[in-house]
Amino acid sequence: MTINDMSSANAIQVKKVETVGTGSASNINAVLSWLLHQTTGGYWLRYIAFRAALAHAYTRFAHRHQDWVDSFFDEHFLTQTASPVLTRYLKSSPRPTPAELAALWVEQFPPENSAKKYTAVLTPVAADFLRLLEAEMEGHVLLGRD
């Protein structure tokens, strides 16, 4: 599908939304529900909400665990290296585990580095981050599990 095709499809979809009506919270919820059920539109809305939740969770995490942020369990790690694991929250996939995050953190260092010995220490820290992220996501209409 080209960008022009997408624009045409979006114009048709906007017409559908306009038929829902205006002026009440129930109509806004109907539009939001409709958007969430669109194949790509719903995913991108959820992804944007997820990135906001991730940013808020990271801010709280950084205040609690500055030593681990300084040791590269940081925003770059979470949004790049750990992203494929963390975005499982957006799918009907198993939730990420603290052990997975700890293993990914170790993998970012050369094999001769002694980071592997910190895996056991990092696992509870990773669990804390996941709890913070889940707390940010909890109750968010866009981030409900399928």
N, C-alpha and C positions, 0 to 999 in steps of 0.2 A: 504494500500500500504506500503510495507516495504522500508527500505532505499535502498536495492539493486534494487528493482523495480523502485524507483525514479531515481537511477543512470542510469538505462537503458533508462528510459523515457527521462532523460536529455540528454543522448548521442544522442538519436534520434532527439531531439529538436535542439541540436547543429548542426547536419547535415543539418536540415532545414535552420538554420540561415546562414550556410556557403553558401547555394545556392543563398542567396540574393546578394552576391558579396562584394567587398571591394573597398576602395579608394575614396569615396565621402561622403559628408555630407548627401545627400539624402539616401544613403545606411545605414548610421548610424541611421538616423531617422526611416528608415524602420525596422531596427533591434529593436530599442527602442520601436516602436509602436507594433511590434510583441510580445515583452516581456511583455508589458503592458496588452495585451489581453490574456495572459496565466492566468489561474485561480489563481494559487498560486504565480507564479513568479511576476505577475503584482502587486498583493496585497503587497507582501513583499518589492518590490521596492518603492511603494508608502508609505508604512509604514516607511521605513528607511528615505525617504525624509521628511515625516511628523515629525519624531522624531528630525531631524536636524532643521526644521522650529520651532518646539516647543522649542528646546534648545536656538536658537537665540532670539526668542520672550521672553523667560524667562530672558535671560541676559539683554535685554533692559528693561523689566518690573522691574527687581530687582534694576536697577539704579534709576528708577522713584519712586518705592514704597517699599523702604527698610523696612519701618515700617510694611508693610503687609507681607513681606517675613519673618521678625522676628516674626510675629504672625501666622506662619504656612501656609500662602498662598505661599508655597515654591515649589521648584522643586519636592520634594517627594510627596506633595499633588497633583501636576499637573500630574505627571507620574504614580501615583498609584491610589489614590482615585478618581481623576477626569478623569482618562484615558478612562473609558467606555463612558463618555459623549463627551470628546474631539475627540476620534477616530471616532465619527459620521461624521467628516469631510471627512473621507475616504469612506463613504458609501453614498447611496442616501437617507439619513435620514435628518430630520430637523437639522439645525445648532444648536449648543449649545447656550444657552442664559445666560446672566450675572446672572439672578436670579437662574438658575440651579447651576452654580458654587458657588454662595454665599450660597445656601442651603447645598451643599455638604461640604463646608468649616465648616458650623455650625455643621453638623452631626458628624464630627470627634471629637467633644468634648463631655464630659459626660453631660447628661441632666441638672444636677444641675449647670453647668457652665453658666455664663451669656453671652456667645458668641452670643446667638440668637439676642440680642439687637443690634449687629453690622451688621446684614444682610443688612439693608437699607443703611448703610454707605459703605459696601463692594460691593454692586451691581455695582456702577459706576466704582469701581476699577477693578472688574471682566470684565466689559465692555471694559476697557482700555486694559486688557490682551488679550481679544478676538480680538480686533482691531489689536494689535501688531502681534498676531498669523496669522490672515488673511492677513496682509500686507506681512509677510514672505512667505506665501503660494501663494500669488497673482502672476500670470504669470508663475508659476513653472509647466512645462509640466507634471511632474509626479503627481501633486496634483490637476489637473483640476477636477471639479465635473462631475460625470456621467450624 
